[in-house]
Structure formats: structure tokens, C-alpha cells
């Protein structure tokens, strides 16, 4: 026994050290991680969902989900999207991260006097880039399959990422967001980016025809008309119309909305721009949840935004692989 005991101790010690070394590279799968990193001297936080099927043996996509103004990452996961992206991650094996903005607003490029991030000109693009690196050091991520999506302020921030970080973001999807006027005037992406845009014609906060973004009587910067945002990315990506305005089935006649779809494609490199217009739709996440329906307007149940967005990213990923 005297000879065996030291061997057992050594074996156990090596096993513990081995687990620790692995832990430095990969978090455990099948759960949630509350994490943080420091960027420009500011501690930034995020909530990460890791599906059980993640093993670290093969590279996987990363989906970045950006909350709207006044929100938080965790609330977007649970309330806005109703955990829809998490369920898709469990099924298809990608990672989902829900970052938090400083003081609840992203610096999306608008001159929004009510946004601390805008007033201080915080570099949220740098934060998202650092977050990709941070997670890439811990997980086996596919750098060609990093995607960003967001609602409202988070959707506008996604546009900014496509403008300023096209070498790291393969595609974006926006909901209830149009391009800020100041961003539109200065957006010069160096690479093509596939873009999906979902917007309601009756959005009371981010107007379909552009102009001031107004929330609770406060003017929070200006955006270009939604069709102009679509046209911008169609031209930038050198796309042509593949499928014109097509009405989708009215799955819920009682929700007061109808959805149509338009699709544009660059036939050389297969970059896509897809647009879903929601007739009668408000400032809402399709098939999601709104805590202020009288303020935000109607929610369509004819499409599920989480499913539509992930299907779009998955198709883009197949092309990029």
C-alpha cells in the first residue's frame, strides 16, 4: 500500500491539473455563463448560452444577440425572444452570446442625447470585436461563421458592425431597426456582408419612412427610410433582385398583420440581402413578446424571427464554409 498510495495521489493530481488546463480553453457545455471582460478600462458583461452538444472537438458558429435600448442581454434572451435562439442552439450546436451595453444603450451611430454610450462616444464596435476574441480563446469558434442580430437599438448596432467590422461579422439580421442617418452617410464596408432586415410598416418608434426616432416623447436621433436601408445593402453587395415581393401565408389572421418577403443575391459570391416587411407590424419581435403592446404596436405571428434569422445565417454559413 505504501507504494501504491503515492501513485494514486500523483494520478489524481494530474487529473485535476488536466481538467484545469482544459477549463482554461473550454467552459463546460450545456449551460449558461455570466462573463465579463475589460475594454478601454470599462468592465463589460455578457450572458453566454452553451448547448449540451458542444464538445470543443469541432468549430461552431457564434451568434451575437444585441438587446434594444433600455434592455439587457438576459432579458432579451428570456422575454423578447422567449429563449428561441437557445432552443435552436440546442438543436443545431451553435453558441449564443447576449452582451450588455453600458447604461442600457449601444452607441449605434445616432446622435442620441439620451444614450450615455453615444454622449461618451463609447467604442462598442471595439467591445464586440474583443468579445469575439475573448470567446474564441475559450471555445472552438469558426471565425467565418460569426453573426450578429439585434432589435431596435441593437439592430442599429448590428448595422454599425456590418459597416465597421465586416472582416469579422459574416452576416447580420436586424429587427425593428433602420440605418441611422449619420451611420448611413459614413458607412463604407471593405467587404460584402449578407443582411436580413425585418421591419413593420406601423412601427411607432422607428418610422418606416425615416426621420426622428421618438420614444416616450423623446427625440433620439434620426434614421433613413427602411426601403433606403435595404437599397443601401443591395447596392453595396452588388445584388440583383432574385425574388420580388411575395406575400407569405397568413398563419394568424387575428394578429392584424401580413408579411411579405423580398430577396436579392450576388450570383458571383452568393452574398444575400433579404427583406421581410410586416404590413401593420409594430416595434416588435415577430412571434416574441412585448411588455408594452399599446406603445410598441402589433406583433406578427406569421413568422418566427428566431427561426427566420437562424435559417438565414445557416444558409450564409454553408456558402462561407
Order of alpha helices (4+ residues) and beta strands (2+ residues): alpha-beta-beta-beta-alpha-beta-alpha-alpha-beta-alpha-beta-alpha-beta-beta-beta-alpha-beta-beta-beta-alpha-alpha
